[in-house]
Amino acid sequence: MKTAILSLMAASTLFVLIGCNNRTETQILQPTQTEALKPMQQSWRGVLPCADCEGIETTLYLEKDGTWVMNQRYQGAKEPSSFATYGKWARTAEKLVLTDTEGEKTYFRAKGEGMEMLDREGNPIESQFNYTLAPVNAALPATPMAMRGMYFYMADAATFTDCATGQKVSVANNAQLERDYAVARGTDSKPVLLTVDGHFTLEPNPDSGEAVKTLVADKSPTFHAGKDCTSK
């Protein structure tokens, strides 16, 4: 236990981001006053073992809004070989807990400045293979992910409130989305449920220039008039 805690303390690049979202499962620790939050997400990359391919190139992004994105590329596999998932992150005293949009959990623990993947129960993996991701500086992946959330457009600006994480993000300019939204909402000026395959990026705010998390709609956008995140 002491060894695990010391290892966690060494991983300061993770701890400055901590803002736990799951109060029943996690222990909340606030960042200290002397440590400023990083302006962008922290990221790690490595090649994890694969049973039927050469390896899984895995990049994990933790963002200070409590969300994460993971991109995995199966080396030597037939197309499509890249997949991405996202969700909410939190941590216990010893583990980083990633919960995806389907409620499935993945566990990591700090290992020096890296992140070591744990098994499905959150225990160390006894193996001769490497399960550690090393810190890197990398952009968010452009791999499309299935998303579901409330879309709203007003005053030349669109927002998307994700159903799984509850996070509201900007939406990149998309004239077709704006037209389809106008049809779906009818005479009501309110959000409409949108399902879409898209990815996140960071775009400068036109007023402040600050990098803002933004949804890019890649394909299959569909509005569901009269429905919201509670609808099935």
NUTIGU-514289 format. One record per residue: residue in one letter; z, x, y of N, C-alpha, C in turn. Coordinates in steps of 0.05 Angstrom, whole numbers, padded with zeros to 5 digits, always signed. Example, Ala and Ser with C-alpha at 12.3 -4.5 7.8 and 13.67 -1.06 7.14 Angstrom:
2
A+00156+00264-00114+00156+00246-00090+00156+00264-00066;S+00142+00257-00045+00143+00273-00021+00157+00258+00001;
//
This chain:
232
M+00000+00017-00024+00000+00000+00000+00000+00017+00025;K+00018+00038+00026+00019+00056+00049-00008+00070+00054;T-00020+00079+00031-00045+00093+00033-00067+00075+00045;A-00067+00050+00036-00087+00031+00046-00084+00026+00076;I-00058+00023+00084-00053+00017+00112-00061+00041+00130;L-00055+00066+00121-00063+00089+00136-00093+00091+00138;S-00107+00084+00116-00136+00085+00117-00147+00065+00137;L-00134+00042+00138-00143+00022+00157-00138+00030+00185;M-00116+00044+00191-00110+00053+00218-00130+00073+00227;A-00141+00089+00208-00160+00109+00216-00187+00097+00224;A-00192+00073+00215-00218+00060+00221-00216+00045+00247;S-00214+00060+00269-00210+00047+00295-00234+00032+00305;T-00258+00039+00295-00282+00025+00304-00282-00004+00294;L-00267-00009+00272-00264-00036+00263-00242-00051+00278;F-00220-00038+00282-00196-00052+00292-00199-00061+00321;V-00215-00047+00337-00218-00056+00365-00233-00082+00366;L-00246-00090+00344-00261-00115+00344-00244-00139+00335;I-00221-00134+00323-00207-00154+00308-00201-00179+00326;G-00209-00202+00315-00202-00227+00328-00203-00248+00307;C-00183-00249+00290-00184-00264+00265-00189-00294+00270;N-00205-00306+00252-00212-00334+00255-00197-00351+00235;N-00189-00340+00212-00176-00356+00192-00146-00351+00192;R-00131-00369+00205-00103-00364+00209-00086-00368+00184;T-00097-00384+00165-00081-00389+00141-00085-00366+00121;E-00107-00351+00122-00112-00330+00103-00107-00302+00114;T-00108-00299+00140-00107-00273+00152-00083-00268+00169;Q-00077-00243+00173-00056-00235+00192-00068-00227+00218;I-00060-00239+00240-00073-00234+00265-00061-00210+00279;L-00078-00191+00286-00069-00167+00301-00087-00165+00326;Q-00075-00164+00349-00091-00163+00374-00097-00134+00380;P-00121-00128+00393-00127-00101+00401-00107-00092+00423;T-00102-00066+00424-00083-00056+00443-00095-00057+00471;Q-00078-00055+00492-00088-00056+00519-00104-00032+00527;T-00100-00010+00513-00114+00015+00521-00141+00018+00507;E-00148+00001+00488-00173+00003+00473-00191-00020+00481;A-00213-00013+00495-00232-00033+00504-00250-00042+00481;L-00258-00067+00482-00277-00077+00461-00304-00064+00465;K-00317-00058+00443-00343-00047+00445-00363-00067+00456;P-00383-00059+00472-00401-00078+00484-00420-00091+00464;M-00424-00077+00440-00442-00088+00420-00428-00088+00393;Q-00441-00100+00374-00429-00101+00347-00427-00074+00334;Q-00409-00071+00315-00406-00047+00300-00424-00050+00275;S-00435-00029+00265-00453-00031+00242-00449-00008+00222;W-00454-00014+00197-00451+00005+00175-00475+00002+00156;R-00483+00024+00143-00506+00023+00125-00501+00041+00102;G-00512+00033+00079-00511+00049+00055-00528+00037+00033;V-00531+00051+00011-00547+00041-00012-00527+00035-00034;L-00525+00009-00041-00506+00000-00062-00520-00001-00089;P-00505+00002-00111-00517+00001-00137-00532-00025-00143;C-00553-00024-00159-00568-00048-00166-00575-00046-00196;A-00571-00069-00210-00575-00069-00239-00605-00068-00247;D-00622-00080-00230-00651-00082-00238-00669-00072-00215;C-00659-00054-00198-00676-00042-00178-00665-00014-00172;E-00678+00001-00154-00670+00028-00148-00644+00030-00132;G-00638+00009-00118-00614+00008-00101-00617-00013-00080;I-00595-00022-00069-00596-00043-00048-00587-00030-00022;E-00607-00026-00004-00601-00015+00022-00588-00038+00038;T-00562-00034+00044-00546-00055+00057-00537-00046+00084;T-00541-00063+00104-00532-00059+00131-00514-00082+00139;L-00490-00076+00147-00470-00096+00155-00465-00093+00185;Y-00466-00116+00199-00461-00117+00228-00437-00135+00233;L-00416-00124+00246-00393-00140+00254-00395-00144+00284;E-00392-00168+00293-00394-00174+00322-00367-00183+00332;K-00362-00177+00358-00336-00183+00369-00330-00212+00373;D-00351-00230+00369-00346-00258+00370-00336-00269+00344;G-00330-00252+00324-00320-00260+00299-00341-00267+00278;T-00366-00260+00283-00387-00266+00264-00398-00240+00253;W-00413-00242+00231-00425-00219+00219-00453-00226+00209;V-00470-00205+00206-00496-00208+00194-00499-00185+00173;M-00509-00191+00150-00515-00170+00130-00544-00172+00121;N-00557-00149+00123-00585-00147+00114-00586-00130+00089;Q-00600-00139+00068-00602-00124+00043-00631-00122+00035;R-00639-00097+00030-00667-00092+00021-00666-00079-00007;Y-00679-00093-00026-00678-00084-00054-00700-00063-00058;Q-00692-00038-00061-00711-00016-00062-00726-00017-00089;G-00753-00015-00087-00769-00015-00111-00774-00043-00123;A-00764-00064-00110-00769-00091-00120-00794-00103-00108;K-00804-00123-00121-00828-00137-00111-00820-00154-00087;E-00840-00159-00070-00835-00176-00046-00829-00205-00054;P-00812-00219-00039-00798-00209-00016-00774-00192-00025;S-00769-00170-00012-00748-00152-00020-00725-00151-00001;S-00727-00164+00022-00706-00163+00042-00695-00191+00046;F-00668-00192+00047-00654-00217+00051-00631-00213+00071;A-00625-00233+00086-00603-00231+00105-00585-00255+00103;T-00559-00251+00108-00539-00272+00108-00521-00268+00132;Y-00506-00289+00139-00488-00286+00162-00465-00305+00158;G-00444-00303+00175-00421-00320+00173-00399-00310+00192;K-00374-00316+00184-00350-00309+00200-00335-00286+00185;W-00323-00269+00201-00306-00248+00189-00278-00250+00200;A-00260-00240+00183-00232-00238+00190-00220-00215+00173;R-00195-00208+00177-00183-00188+00159-00155-00194+00153;T-00147-00186+00129-00119-00187+00121-00107-00160+00127;A-00083-00154+00118-00070-00128+00123-00086-00106+00111;E-00102-00111+00090-00116-00090+00076-00146-00093+00073;K-00156-00118+00078-00184-00123+00072-00199-00136+00095;L-00225-00132+00095-00243-00146+00112-00254-00169+00096;V-00253-00193+00106-00262-00216+00091-00287-00228+00105;L-00309-00229+00091-00334-00241+00102-00338-00267+00088;T-00340-00289+00103-00346-00315+00092-00373-00324+00102;D-00391-00330+00083-00418-00337+00091-00421-00367+00097;T-00445-00376+00103-00449-00403+00111-00444-00423+00088;E-00443-00413+00063-00438-00431+00040-00409-00429+00032;G-00393-00414+00046-00365-00411+00039-00358-00389+00020;E-00379-00374+00011-00375-00352-00008-00363-00328+00007;K-00345-00314-00006-00331-00291+00007-00340-00265-00005;T-00342-00245+00012-00347-00217+00004-00325-00200+00017;Y-00315-00180+00002-00293-00165+00012-00300-00135+00015;F-00290-00123+00037-00292-00095+00042-00264-00084+00050;R-00262-00058+00049-00238-00045+00060-00247-00020+00074;A-00232-00012+00095-00238+00012+00110-00234+00036+00092;K-00252+00055+00093-00250+00080+00078-00259+00103+00098;G-00239+00115+00111-00245+00133+00132-00259+00118+00154;E-00282+00127+00163-00298+00112+00183-00318+00093+00170;G-00318+00093+00143-00337+00076+00129-00324+00050+00120;M-00340+00034+00106-00331+00009+00094-00338+00008+00065;E-00318+00005+00048-00322+00004+00019-00322-00024+00009;M-00343-00032-00006-00345-00058-00017-00326-00062-00040;L-00313-00085-00042-00294-00091-00064-00307-00112-00082;D-00293-00119-00104-00304-00138-00123-00300-00167-00113;R-00308-00186-00128-00307-00214-00119-00279-00225-00115;E-00259-00211-00126-00231-00219-00122-00218-00202-00100;G-00233-00184-00088-00222-00168-00067-00207-00143-00078;N-00213-00135-00102-00201-00111-00114-00220-00088-00114;P-00210-00063-00114-00227-00039-00115-00245-00040-00140;I-00269-00030-00138-00288-00029-00160-00285-00002-00174;E-00278-00003-00199-00275+00022-00215-00302+00030-00225;S-00315+00049-00212-00342+00057-00219-00348+00085-00210;Q-00367+00098-00224-00377+00124-00215-00397+00122-00193;F-00406+00098-00187-00426+00094-00166-00414+00090-00139;N-00430+00094-00118-00420+00093-00091-00422+00064-00080;Y-00400+00054-00069-00400+00027-00057-00392+00029-00028;T-00396+00051-00015-00387+00056+00013-00411+00055+00032;L-00407+00041+00055-00426+00040+00076-00416+00059+00098;A-00434+00075+00110-00427+00093+00131-00434+00081+00158;P-00418+00089+00179-00424+00078+00206-00451+00088+00216;V-00466+00069+00229-00492+00076+00241-00495+00060+00267;N-00514+00068+00283-00522+00052+00306-00548+00038+00299;A-00548+00012+00296-00572-00002+00287-00574-00029+00301;A-00598-00039+00305-00603-00065+00317-00599-00087+00296;L-00594-00111+00306-00592-00134+00288-00619-00137+00273;P-00618-00145+00248-00643-00147+00232-00660-00171+00240;A-00686-00169+00237-00704-00191+00243-00711-00208+00219;T-00697-00203+00197-00701-00219+00172-00693-00248+00176;P-00710-00267+00172-00703-00295+00177-00681-00305+00158;M-00663-00321+00169-00641-00333+00154-00642-00363+00158;A-00635-00379+00138-00633-00408+00141-00609-00415+00158;M-00614-00430+00180-00593-00437+00199-00594-00467+00204;R-00570-00476+00212-00566-00505+00217-00547-00508+00240;G-00555-00522+00261-00537-00524+00284-00548-00544+00304;M-00533-00548+00326-00540-00567+00347-00555-00553+00369;Y-00579-00563+00374-00597-00552+00394-00595-00569+00419;F-00594-00555+00442-00593-00570+00468-00609-00555+00489;Y-00625-00570+00504-00641-00557+00525-00638-00572+00551;M-00632-00556+00572-00629-00568+00598-00632-00546+00619;A-00645-00552+00641-00648-00534+00664-00661-00507+00655;D-00682-00509+00639-00697-00486+00631-00680-00466+00613;A-00660-00476+00600-00644-00460+00582-00637-00475+00557;A-00640-00462+00534-00633-00475+00508-00610-00461+00495;T-00593-00477+00481-00571-00465+00466-00571-00476+00438;F-00558-00461+00420-00556-00469+00392-00527-00465+00384;T-00513-00486+00375-00486-00484+00366-00486-00485+00335;D-00481-00463+00323-00484-00460+00294-00463-00477+00279;C-00472-00492+00259-00453-00510+00245-00433-00494+00228;A-00441-00472+00217-00424-00457+00199-00402-00441+00213;T-00410-00428+00236-00391-00411+00250-00379-00423+00275;G-00392-00444+00285-00382-00456+00309-00390-00441+00335;Q-00405-00419+00332-00412-00403+00354-00436-00414+00369;K-00435-00414+00396-00458-00423+00412-00473-00398+00422;V-00499-00398+00418-00515-00375+00427-00539-00386+00442;S-00551-00368+00458-00576-00375+00472-00599-00377+00452;V-00620-00390+00460-00644-00392+00444-00667-00379+00459;A-00682-00362+00446-00705-00349+00459-00726-00370+00467;N-00740-00365+00489-00759-00384+00499-00779-00392+00477;N-00782-00418+00474-00799-00429+00453-00809-00456+00462;A-00833-00457+00473-00844-00482+00484-00846-00504+00463;Q-00853-00497+00439-00857-00518+00418-00829-00530+00411;L-00809-00514+00409-00782-00524+00404-00773-00543+00426;E-00779-00536+00451-00771-00553+00473-00785-00580+00472;R-00811-00580+00465-00826-00605+00463-00816-00622+00440;D-00811-00609+00417-00801-00624+00394-00773-00636+00399;Y-00757-00621+00414-00730-00631+00421-00732-00655+00438;A-00750-00655+00458-00754-00677+00476-00761-00703+00460;V-00778-00700+00440-00786-00722+00424-00762-00732+00407;A-00747-00713+00395-00725-00721+00377-00702-00734+00391;R-00696-00725+00416-00673-00736+00430-00680-00763+00443;G-00705-00769+00448-00713-00794+00460-00703-00795+00489;T-00689-00817+00496-00679-00820+00523-00650-00809+00526;D-00639-00799+00505-00611-00789+00506-00611-00759+00512;S-00596-00751+00532-00593-00723+00538-00570-00711+00523;K-00573-00706+00498-00552-00696+00481-00563-00677+00460;P-00546-00660+00448-00556-00642+00427-00567-00657+00403;V-00586-00644+00389-00598-00655+00365-00596-00634+00343;L-00590-00643+00318-00587-00625+00296-00614-00611+00290;L-00613-00584+00287-00637-00569+00282-00633-00551+00257;T-00651-00552+00239-00652-00532+00217-00676-00514+00221;V-00672-00488+00217-00693-00469+00223-00688-00443+00209;D-00709-00429+00202-00706-00401+00193-00709-00383+00217;G-00688-00369+00223-00688-00352+00247-00671-00327+00244;H-00670-00312+00265-00653-00288+00265-00641-00284+00293;F-00620-00268+00294-00607-00262+00319-00617-00236+00331;T-00617-00235+00357-00624-00211+00372-00606-00210+00397;L-00608-00188+00411-00594-00185+00436-00614-00183+00459;E-00612-00202+00478-00631-00202+00500-00615-00201+00526;P-00626-00188+00547-00612-00186+00572-00609-00213+00586;N-00585-00218+00597-00582-00242+00613-00598-00238+00639;P-00614-00258+00647-00631-00256+00670-00616-00251+00696;D-00591-00260+00697-00575-00257+00721-00558-00231+00722;S-00544-00226+00699-00526-00203+00699-00538-00178+00686;G-00559-00182+00669-00570-00160+00654-00554-00153+00629;E-00532-00166+00625-00515-00161+00601-00529-00171+00576;A-00527-00156+00554-00539-00164+00529-00525-00189+00518;V-00541-00209+00512-00531-00235+00502-00542-00241+00475;K-00525-00250+00456-00534-00257+00430-00553-00281+00432;T-00576-00279+00419-00597-00299+00422-00610-00306+00395;L-00615-00331+00391-00628-00340+00367-00658-00340+00371;V-00673-00328+00352-00702-00329+00353-00711-00347+00329;A-00725-00368+00335-00735-00386+00314-00760-00374+00302;D-00759-00368+00276-00782-00355+00263-00801-00375+00250;K-00790-00394+00235-00808-00413+00221-00792-00438+00213;S-00806-00459+00205-00796-00483+00194-00775-00497+00211;P-00778-00499+00238-00759-00513+00254-00762-00544+00250;T-00740-00557+00245-00741-00586+00241-00717-00599+00255;F-00723-00618+00272-00701-00633+00285-00695-00658+00269;H-00669-00665+00269-00659-00688+00253-00646-00707+00273;A-00662-00725+00284-00652-00743+00305-00629-00760+00294;G-00608-00763+00311-00585-00780+00304-00566-00768+00285;K-00569-00742+00278-00551-00729+00260-00537-00705+00274;D-00514-00697+00262-00500-00674+00273-00490-00657+00250;C-00472-00638+00256-00463-00619+00235-00448-00632+00212;T-00437-00656+00217-00423-00669+00195-00441-00685+00177;S-00466-00688+00184-00485-00703+00168-00494-00687+00144;K-00501-00701+00123-00511-00688+00099-00540-00693+00095;
//
